Amino acid sequence: MTVGEGITHIEKMQLVGSLIAQGDSDTCGCPEEEWVFGMFRVSIHLEPEQRGDIFIDCGDWQDDKTVACDSIEELREKAADWALSIPILDI
């Protein structure tokens, strides 16, 4: 058995973040998830048109972007990559 074989995508992603909430949007029914990656709370929203929205919040600063993706798994990975690529000043 290789490392990672037999685990779900969410279990794999929880190696780099923590899943806080998962469900469908109350307004449109699209899949949504909330994660914590590093110092950031990250919300993802999968749209039906092969795209997804990523929202990053760290209290005093927020940012968002729309990315091309074919699945919630791909959107999770893009959200983690973006959040973990943001430099943090550790004082």
C-alpha positions in Angstrom: 0.0 0.0 0.0 1.4 3.4 -0.9 1.1 6.5 1.3 -2.4 8.1 0.8 -3.9 5.0 -0.8 -7.4 4.4 0.6 -8.0 7.8 2.2 -10.6 10.3 1.0 -9.6 13.6 -0.5 -10.8 15.4 2.6 -8.6 13.3 4.8 -5.7 14.1 2.5 -6.4 17.8 2.6 -6.6 17.7 6.4 -2.9 17.0 6.4 -2.5 20.7 5.5 -5.7 22.3 6.8 -8.7 21.8 9.0 -12.3 21.4 7.6 -14.6 23.6 9.6 -17.9 23.2 7.7 -19.2 21.6 4.6 -22.6 21.8 2.8 -24.6 23.4 0.1 -25.2 27.1 -0.2 -28.5 28.3 1.3 -29.0 30.8 -1.6 -28.0 28.7 -4.7 -27.5 25.1 -3.6 -23.8 25.0 -4.8 -21.3 23.1 -2.7 -19.5 25.2 -0.1 -16.8 24.5 2.5 -14.9 26.4 5.2 -11.3 25.5 6.0 -8.4 26.8 8.0 -5.1 26.8 6.2 -2.2 28.2 8.2 -3.4 31.5 9.6 -6.3 31.9 7.2 -10.0 31.0 7.3 -10.8 30.0 3.8 -14.3 29.6 2.2 -14.7 27.9 -1.1 -17.8 27.9 -3.3 -18.1 25.7 -6.4 -20.0 27.2 -9.3 -21.6 25.0 -12.0 -19.7 26.7 -14.8 -16.4 25.0 -14.2 -15.2 27.7 -11.8 -15.1 28.3 -8.1 -14.7 31.2 -5.7 -12.1 31.3 -2.9 -12.5 33.8 -0.1 -9.6 34.3 2.4 -10.1 36.1 5.7 -7.5 36.7 8.5 -9.4 39.4 10.4 -7.9 42.7 9.3 -7.4 41.5 5.7 -9.6 39.7 3.2 -9.1 38.7 -0.4 -11.0 36.6 -2.9 -10.6 35.3 -6.4 -12.3 33.1 -8.9 -10.5 30.1 -10.4 -11.1 27.6 -13.1 -11.8 24.1 -11.7 -13.7 21.0 -12.6 -14.5 19.6 -9.1 -14.7 20.5 -5.4 -11.4 18.5 -5.0 -9.6 20.7 -7.5 -11.0 23.8 -5.8 -9.9 22.7 -2.4 -6.3 22.2 -3.7 -6.3 25.6 -5.4 -7.5 27.2 -2.2 -4.9 25.5 -0.1 -2.1 26.4 -2.6 -3.2 30.0 -2.6 -3.6 30.4 1.2 -0.3 28.6 1.9 1.6 30.7 -0.6 0.8 34.0 1.2 3.8 35.2 3.2 3.3 35.6 6.9 5.4 37.9 9.0 6.2 36.0 12.2 7.3 38.5 14.8 
